[in-house]
Amino acid sequence: MKKLLFTLAIGLAILTSCESDLVSAPPSDSADVDGTVNDTEYLYYISGKINGEPFVYGQKVNALEVDYSSVGTGNSITTACAYYPVIGGLNYTLGVYPSFDNEARPQMSFQFIRFYLCSANEQASDLFNAAFPVGDYDFATSSDSTTGSTGDMGMTYSPDSTNNVPYSTYAGSQNNSSFNISSSTNTDVMILDQIITPRQLLEGTFSMKLYNENDSSDILEVTEGRFKMYMSFD
Protein backbone atom coordinates (compact mmCIF):
# COMPACT_ATOMS: atom_id res chain seq x y z
CA MET A 1 0.00 0.00 0.00
CA LYS A 2 1.59 3.21 -1.18
CA LYS A 3 2.38 5.85 1.45
CA LEU A 4 2.90 9.47 0.62
CA LEU A 5 5.00 11.83 2.73
CA PHE A 6 3.62 15.34 3.00
CA THR A 7 5.37 18.46 4.26
CA LEU A 8 3.84 21.87 4.71
CA ALA A 9 6.24 23.26 7.20
CA ILE A 10 5.65 19.84 8.65
CA GLY A 11 7.69 16.68 8.13
CA LEU A 12 6.58 13.02 8.12
CA ALA A 13 7.08 9.73 9.96
CA ILE A 14 5.26 6.76 11.46
CA LEU A 15 5.69 6.63 15.19
CA THR A 16 6.67 3.84 17.63
CA SER A 17 7.48 3.59 21.34
CA CYS A 18 9.39 2.54 24.58
CA GLU A 19 9.39 3.54 28.26
CA SER A 20 12.76 3.01 29.86
CA ASP A 21 14.02 6.59 29.32
CA LEU A 22 10.79 8.41 30.24
CA VAL A 23 12.15 10.01 33.41
CA SER A 24 15.24 11.29 31.59
CA ALA A 25 13.36 13.35 28.97
CA PRO A 26 15.13 16.73 28.59
CA PRO A 27 13.62 19.79 30.33
CA SER A 28 12.90 21.32 26.92
CA ASP A 29 10.25 18.63 26.45
CA SER A 30 8.53 19.50 29.73
CA ALA A 31 5.52 21.76 30.09
CA ASP A 32 5.30 24.61 32.55
CA VAL A 33 5.41 23.54 36.19
CA ASP A 34 1.65 22.98 36.34
CA GLY A 35 1.50 21.38 32.89
CA THR A 36 -0.38 24.25 31.22
CA VAL A 37 0.26 25.35 27.64
CA ASN A 38 -0.49 28.74 26.08
CA ASP A 39 -2.07 27.94 22.70
CA THR A 40 -0.94 31.21 21.16
CA GLU A 41 2.73 30.38 21.84
CA TYR A 42 2.64 27.20 19.73
CA LEU A 43 2.12 26.56 16.04
CA TYR A 44 1.14 23.01 17.03
CA TYR A 45 1.61 20.75 20.05
CA ILE A 46 0.54 17.70 22.04
CA SER A 47 0.64 18.14 25.82
CA GLY A 48 -0.50 16.52 29.04
CA LYS A 49 0.88 14.41 31.86
CA ILE A 50 2.47 10.96 31.67
CA ASN A 51 2.29 9.16 35.00
CA GLY A 52 1.76 12.58 36.56
CA GLU A 53 4.75 14.27 34.88
CA PRO A 54 3.83 17.21 32.61
CA PHE A 55 5.02 17.34 29.00
CA VAL A 56 4.57 19.38 25.85
CA TYR A 57 5.89 18.28 22.46
CA GLY A 58 5.49 20.91 19.79
CA GLN A 59 6.85 23.93 17.96
CA LYS A 60 6.76 27.44 19.39
CA VAL A 61 5.79 30.31 17.12
CA ASN A 62 8.93 32.31 17.90
CA ALA A 63 11.39 29.39 17.90
CA LEU A 64 14.56 30.00 15.89
CA GLU A 65 15.10 26.28 15.24
CA VAL A 66 12.85 23.28 14.61
CA ASP A 67 12.25 21.57 17.93
CA TYR A 68 9.45 19.19 16.94
CA SER A 69 8.14 18.63 13.44
CA SER A 70 4.48 17.85 12.84
CA VAL A 71 4.36 14.51 11.07
CA GLY A 72 1.75 12.43 9.32
CA THR A 73 1.08 9.72 6.79
CA GLY A 74 -1.72 8.56 4.57
CA ASN A 75 -2.30 6.90 1.21
CA SER A 76 -5.49 8.53 0.06
CA ILE A 77 -4.75 8.42 -3.66
CA THR A 78 -4.39 4.65 -3.94
CA THR A 79 -6.59 3.34 -1.09
CA ALA A 80 -10.16 2.22 -1.62
CA CYS A 81 -12.93 3.82 0.44
CA ALA A 82 -13.56 2.54 3.95
CA TYR A 83 -17.18 1.91 3.04
CA TYR A 84 -16.05 -0.90 0.75
CA PRO A 85 -16.55 -4.04 2.89
CA VAL A 86 -13.35 -5.95 2.13
CA ILE A 87 -10.54 -3.77 0.81
CA GLY A 88 -11.53 -0.35 2.11
CA GLY A 89 -9.69 1.81 4.56
CA LEU A 90 -7.19 4.54 5.16
CA ASN A 91 -5.32 5.34 8.35
CA TYR A 92 -4.25 8.94 8.87
CA THR A 93 -1.37 9.43 11.28
CA LEU A 94 -0.80 12.78 12.96
CA GLY A 95 1.88 13.50 15.52
CA VAL A 96 5.17 15.11 16.51
CA TYR A 97 8.75 13.99 15.95
CA PRO A 98 11.88 15.56 17.53
CA SER A 99 14.50 17.45 15.55
CA PHE A 100 16.94 15.19 13.68
CA ASP A 101 19.74 16.99 15.52
CA ASN A 102 18.46 15.50 18.76
CA GLU A 103 16.33 12.44 17.99
CA ALA A 104 16.77 10.69 21.35
CA ARG A 105 13.65 12.40 22.69
CA PRO A 106 9.95 11.49 22.84
CA GLN A 107 7.66 11.11 19.86
CA MET A 108 3.89 10.82 19.95
CA SER A 109 1.16 10.37 17.36
CA PHE A 110 -2.56 9.82 16.90
CA GLN A 111 -3.89 7.30 14.39
CA PHE A 112 -7.31 7.79 12.80
CA ILE A 113 -8.43 4.34 11.62
CA ARG A 114 -10.20 3.93 8.28
CA PHE A 115 -11.09 7.60 7.88
CA TYR A 116 -11.21 7.54 4.07
CA LEU A 117 -15.00 7.74 3.83
CA CYS A 118 -16.59 8.12 0.39
CA SER A 119 -18.62 6.36 -2.25
CA ALA A 120 -17.43 5.13 -5.64
CA ASN A 121 -18.47 8.43 -7.23
CA GLU A 122 -16.85 10.81 -4.74
CA GLN A 123 -13.36 12.24 -4.52
CA ALA A 124 -11.60 11.81 -1.18
CA SER A 125 -10.10 15.32 -1.39
CA ASP A 126 -13.58 16.83 -1.62
CA LEU A 127 -14.66 15.10 1.59
CA PHE A 128 -11.47 15.44 3.60
CA ASN A 129 -12.47 18.55 5.57
CA ALA A 130 -15.57 16.75 6.88
CA ALA A 131 -13.68 13.60 7.93
CA PHE A 132 -12.72 14.84 11.42
CA PRO A 133 -15.90 16.27 12.98
CA VAL A 134 -16.18 17.72 16.47
CA GLY A 135 -17.12 15.12 19.09
CA ASP A 136 -15.99 12.10 21.10
CA TYR A 137 -14.20 9.19 19.42
CA ASP A 138 -13.96 5.53 20.40
CA PHE A 139 -10.64 3.71 20.70
CA ALA A 140 -9.70 1.20 18.02
CA THR A 141 -8.51 -2.24 19.08
CA SER A 142 -6.50 -2.59 15.87
CA SER A 143 -4.71 -0.16 13.59
CA ASP A 144 -5.26 -2.37 10.53
CA SER A 145 -6.47 -0.24 7.60
CA THR A 146 -8.55 -3.13 6.20
CA THR A 147 -10.09 -4.73 9.28
CA GLY A 148 -9.85 -1.97 11.89
CA SER A 149 -13.02 -0.29 13.14
CA THR A 150 -14.03 2.59 10.87
CA GLY A 151 -13.81 6.04 12.43
CA ASP A 152 -11.99 5.06 15.65
CA MET A 153 -8.60 6.27 16.84
CA GLY A 154 -5.50 5.24 18.75
CA MET A 155 -2.12 6.54 19.87
CA THR A 156 1.52 5.43 19.73
CA TYR A 157 4.31 6.83 21.88
CA SER A 158 8.02 6.50 22.54
CA PRO A 159 10.10 8.25 25.19
CA ASP A 160 13.04 7.88 22.79
CA SER A 161 12.37 8.05 19.04
CA THR A 162 15.55 6.08 18.33
CA ASN A 163 14.20 3.07 20.28
CA ASN A 164 11.89 0.59 18.53
CA VAL A 165 9.91 -0.86 21.46
CA PRO A 166 6.35 0.45 20.92
CA TYR A 167 3.79 1.76 23.39
CA SER A 168 0.25 2.11 22.13
CA THR A 169 -3.43 2.17 23.05
CA TYR A 170 -4.06 -0.99 21.03
CA ALA A 171 -2.46 -3.47 23.44
CA GLY A 172 -4.94 -3.20 26.31
CA SER A 173 -8.20 -1.88 27.75
CA GLN A 174 -9.15 1.79 27.39
CA ASN A 175 -11.89 1.85 30.03
CA ASN A 176 -12.39 5.41 31.31
CA SER A 177 -10.16 6.78 28.52
CA SER A 178 -11.35 9.57 26.24
CA PHE A 179 -10.54 11.41 23.02
CA ASN A 180 -12.44 14.49 21.93
CA ILE A 181 -12.08 16.88 19.00
CA SER A 182 -13.43 20.19 20.30
CA SER A 183 -12.60 22.24 17.20
CA SER A 184 -12.11 21.19 13.57
CA THR A 185 -11.36 24.24 11.43
CA ASN A 186 -10.82 24.42 7.68
CA THR A 187 -7.34 25.82 7.03
CA ASP A 188 -6.86 24.76 3.39
CA VAL A 189 -3.66 25.89 1.71
CA MET A 190 -4.73 28.09 -1.21
CA ILE A 191 -3.13 29.82 -4.18
CA LEU A 192 -5.50 32.44 -5.54
CA ASP A 193 -8.85 30.63 -5.56
CA GLN A 194 -7.41 27.13 -5.89
CA ILE A 195 -7.06 24.66 -3.02
CA ILE A 196 -3.54 23.26 -3.14
CA THR A 197 -3.79 21.13 0.01
CA PRO A 198 -6.99 20.40 1.95
CA ARG A 199 -6.14 20.89 5.62
CA GLN A 200 -7.89 20.93 9.00
CA LEU A 201 -6.71 22.42 12.28
CA LEU A 202 -7.75 19.92 14.95
CA GLU A 203 -7.91 20.85 18.64
CA GLY A 204 -9.12 18.79 21.55
CA THR A 205 -8.48 16.79 24.70
CA PHE A 206 -7.61 13.21 25.61
CA SER A 207 -6.72 10.75 28.35
CA MET A 208 -5.62 7.17 27.76
CA LYS A 209 -3.50 4.21 28.73
CA LEU A 210 -0.39 3.33 26.73
CA TYR A 211 0.76 -0.29 26.89
CA ASN A 212 4.21 -1.62 26.14
CA GLU A 213 3.39 -3.89 23.20
CA ASN A 214 6.03 -6.37 24.38
CA ASP A 215 4.83 -6.34 28.01
CA SER A 216 1.18 -5.48 28.63
CA SER A 217 1.85 -5.08 32.37
CA ASP A 218 3.99 -2.01 31.59
CA ILE A 219 1.39 0.77 31.40
CA LEU A 220 1.71 4.55 31.10
CA GLU A 221 -1.21 6.75 32.16
CA VAL A 222 -1.72 9.83 30.00
CA THR A 223 -3.96 12.45 31.64
CA GLU A 224 -4.98 16.07 31.03
CA GLY A 225 -4.02 15.69 27.37
CA ARG A 226 -4.53 18.54 24.92
CA PHE A 227 -3.59 18.98 21.27
CA LYS A 228 -3.51 21.56 18.51
CA MET A 229 -2.42 19.91 15.25
CA TYR A 230 -2.82 20.41 11.50
CA MET A 231 -4.10 17.41 9.52
CA SER A 232 -3.33 17.61 5.78
CA PHE A 233 -4.66 15.62 2.86
CA ASP A 234 -1.82 14.02 0.91
C-alpha positions in Angstrom: 0.0 0.0 0.0 1.6 3.2 -1.2 2.4 5.9 1.4 2.9 9.5 0.6 5.0 11.8 2.7 3.6 15.3 3.0 5.4 18.5 4.3 3.8 21.9 4.7 6.2 23.3 7.2 5.7 19.8 8.7 7.7 16.7 8.1 6.6 13.0 8.1 7.1 9.7 10.0 5.3 6.8 11.5 5.7 6.6 15.2 6.7 3.8 17.6 7.5 3.6 21.3 9.4 2.5 24.6 9.4 3.5 28.3 12.8 3.0 29.9 14.0 6.6 29.3 10.8 8.4 30.2 12.1 10.0 33.4 15.2 11.3 31.6 13.4 13.4 29.0 15.1 16.7 28.6 13.6 19.8 30.3 12.9 21.3 26.9 10.2 18.6 26.5 8.5 19.5 29.7 5.5 21.8 30.1 5.3 24.6 32.6 5.4 23.5 36.2 1.6 23.0 36.3 1.5 21.4 32.9 -0.4 24.2 31.2 0.3 25.4 27.6 -0.5 28.7 26.1 -2.1 27.9 22.7 -0.9 31.2 21.2 2.7 30.4 21.8 2.6 27.2 19.7 2.1 26.6 16.0 1.1 23.0 17.0 1.6 20.8 20.0 0.5 17.7 22.0 0.6 18.1 25.8 -0.5 16.5 29.0 0.9 14.4 31.9 2.5 11.0 31.7 2.3 9.2 35.0 1.8 12.6 36.6 4.8 14.3 34.9 3.8 17.2 32.6 5.0 17.3 29.0 4.6 19.4 25.9 5.9 18.3 22.5 5.5 20.9 19.8 6.8 23.9 18.0 6.8 27.4 19.4 5.8 30.3 17.1 8.9 32.3 17.9 11.4 29.4 17.9 14.6 30.0 15.9 15.1 26.3 15.2 12.8 23.3 14.6 12.2 21.6 17.9 9.5 19.2 16.9 8.1 18.6 13.4 4.5 17.8 12.8 4.4 14.5 11.1 1.7 12.4 9.3 1.1 9.7 6.8 -1.7 8.6 4.6 -2.3 6.9 1.2 -5.5 8.5 0.1 -4.7 8.4 -3.7 -4.4 4.7 -3.9 -6.6 3.3 -1.1 -10.2 2.2 -1.6 -12.9 3.8 0.4 -13.6 2.5 4.0 -17.2 1.9 3.0 -16.1 -0.9 0.8 -16.6 -4.0 2.9 -13.3 -6.0 2.1 -10.5 -3.8 0.8 -11.5 -0.4 2.1 -9.7 1.8 4.6 -7.2 4.5 5.2 -5.3 5.3 8.4 -4.3 8.9 8.9 -1.4 9.4 11.3 -0.8 12.8 13.0 1.9 13.5 15.5 5.2 15.1 16.5 8.8 14.0 16.0 11.9 15.6 17.5 14.5 17.4 15.6 16.9 15.2 13.7 19.7 17.0 15.5 18.5 15.5 18.8 16.3 12.4 18.0 16.8 10.7 21.3 13.7 12.4 22.7 9.9 11.5 22.8 7.7 11.1 19.9 3.9 10.8 20.0 1.2 10.4 17.4 -2.6 9.8 16.9 -3.9 7.3 14.4 -7.3 7.8 12.8 -8.4 4.3 11.6 -10.2 3.9 8.3 -11.1 7.6 7.9 -11.2 7.5 4.1 -15.0 7.7 3.8 -16.6 8.1 0.4 -18.6 6.4 -2.3 -17.4 5.1 -5.6 -18.5 8.4 -7.2 -16.8 10.8 -4.7 -13.4 12.2 -4.5 -11.6 11.8 -1.2 -10.1 15.3 -1.4 -13.6 16.8 -1.6 -14.7 15.1 1.6 -11.5 15.4 3.6 -12.5 18.5 5.6 -15.6 16.7 6.9 -13.7 13.6 7.9 -12.7 14.8 11.4 -15.9 16.3 13.0 -16.2 17.7 16.5 -17.1 15.1 19.1 -16.0 12.1 21.1 -14.2 9.2 19.4 -14.0 5.5 20.4 -10.6 3.7 20.7 -9.7 1.2 18.0 -8.5 -2.2 19.1 -6.5 -2.6 15.9 -4.7 -0.2 13.6 -5.3 -2.4 10.5 -6.5 -0.2 7.6 -8.5 -3.1 6.2 -10.1 -4.7 9.3 -9.9 -2.0 11.9 -13.0 -0.3 13.1 -14.0 2.6 10.9 -13.8 6.0 12.4 -12.0 5.1 15.6 -8.6 6.3 16.8 -5.5 5.2 18.7 -2.1 6.5 19.9 1.5 5.4 19.7 4.3 6.8 21.9 8.0 6.5 22.5 10.1 8.3 25.2 13.0 7.9 22.8 12.4 8.1 19.0 15.6 6.1 18.3 14.2 3.1 20.3 11.9 0.6 18.5 9.9 -0.9 21.5 6.4 0.5 20.9 3.8 1.8 23.4 0.2 2.1 22.1 -3.4 2.2 23.1 -4.1 -1.0 21.0 -2.5 -3.5 23.4 -4.9 -3.2 26.3 -8.2 -1.9 27.8 -9.2 1.8 27.4 -11.9 1.9 30.0 -12.4 5.4 31.3 -10.2 6.8 28.5 -11.3 9.6 26.2 -10.5 11.4 23.0 -12.4 14.5 21.9 -12.1 16.9 19.0 -13.4 20.2 20.3 -12.6 22.2 17.2 -12.1 21.2 13.6 -11.4 24.2 11.4 -10.8 24.4 7.7 -7.3 25.8 7.0 -6.9 24.8 3.4 -3.7 25.9 1.7 -4.7 28.1 -1.2 -3.1 29.8 -4.2 -5.5 32.4 -5.5 -8.9 30.6 -5.6 -7.4 27.1 -5.9 -7.1 24.7 -3.0 -3.5 23.3 -3.1 -3.8 21.1 0.0 -7.0 20.4 2.0 -6.1 20.9 5.6 -7.9 20.9 9.0 -6.7 22.4 12.3 -7.8 19.9 15.0 -7.9 20.9 18.6 -9.1 18.8 21.6 -8.5 16.8 24.7 -7.6 13.2 25.6 -6.7 10.7 28.3 -5.6 7.2 27.8 -3.5 4.2 28.7 -0.4 3.3 26.7 0.8 -0.3 26.9 4.2 -1.6 26.1 3.4 -3.9 23.2 6.0 -6.4 24.4 4.8 -6.3 28.0 1.2 -5.5 28.6 1.8 -5.1 32.4 4.0 -2.0 31.6 1.4 0.8 31.4 1.7 4.5 31.1 -1.2 6.8 32.2 -1.7 9.8 30.0 -4.0 12.5 31.6 -5.0 16.1 31.0 -4.0 15.7 27.4 -4.5 18.5 24.9 -3.6 19.0 21.3 -3.5 21.6 18.5 -2.4 19.9 15.3 -2.8 20.4 11.5 -4.1 17.4 9.5 -3.3 17.6 5.8 -4.7 15.6 2.9 -1.8 14.0 0.9 
